[in-house]
Amino acid sequence: QGIGAKLILHGHRIAEELGYESVILIGHEKYYPRFGYKKTSNFGISFPFDIPEENGMALELVKDGLKDKKGVVKYPQEFGID
């Protein structure tokens, strides 16, 4: 029914309205690319734990939103991930 896609696109709009320039997530390598997501490794971004490379994904909400931004994803303290 496309509900998941609508929720993802709505989330993108909210993130843009809040001033975010990108989105980074762990997701299915065949689903998220349809929304423009690319591997985080393309941007020099990694996660603080091992995941398959194809599942780390990033989306630039604005042109060059990840330009010159490299490093390791930092999770909020509540996740308990250092």
N, C-alpha and C positions, 0 to 999 in steps of 0.2 A: 504493500500500500504506500510505500515511500515515506512512512512516518520517521524512520531513522534519519533519512536524508534531510528531511525538513528540519529536524531537531539540530542536526549538525550545521546546516546553513544558518539557522536562527542563532546558534551559538557563535558563529563567525560574525554575524551582524552585531551582536551584543559586544563581543570582544573589540571589534572595530570602534564602536561607539564609546567604549571605555578607554580607547587610545592604545590598545595593544597593536603591535606591529606583526606579530607572528603567533602561531600555535604549534606546540610540540606535544606529541602523544605517542603511545605505544598502541599499535593497531594492526589490523589484518592487511597484509600487503596487497591483497586483491581488491579490497573495498575502498580504502581511503584515497588511493591515487585518483579516483574519479572526481574527487573534490579538489584536486590540485596538490595533494600532499606528495612530498618527495622524501627520500631517505635522509635522515638527519646526518648521516655520514657525508652526504654531498655538501653540507654546510660546516663540517668540522665540529659537529655536536655529538656528544655521546651521553650515555646514562651511567649512573653510579653503581650499576650492577650489570651482569651479563644478560643480553637479550640477542636474539637473532638480528643481524644487521637490517634485514628487510622489514622488521617490525617497528623500528624507531623512525618516526615520521615527523616532518615539519611542513608548515604552510606559511608562506609570507602573505600576510593580509594586506600589506602595502608593498609597493615596488621596492626591492632591496631591503625588505624588513629584517633580513638576517645577514646583510652584508657586514663583514668584519666582526661578526659575533660568533665566537667559537668557544668551546668549553664543554663542561659537564653539567647536565641538567641538575638543578638543585630543587629538592622537594621541600615543602613546608614541614616544620618540626613535627606536626601531627602525624605524618606518615611514618616517622621513626626510621627514616633512611638517611644515613650519613654520607 
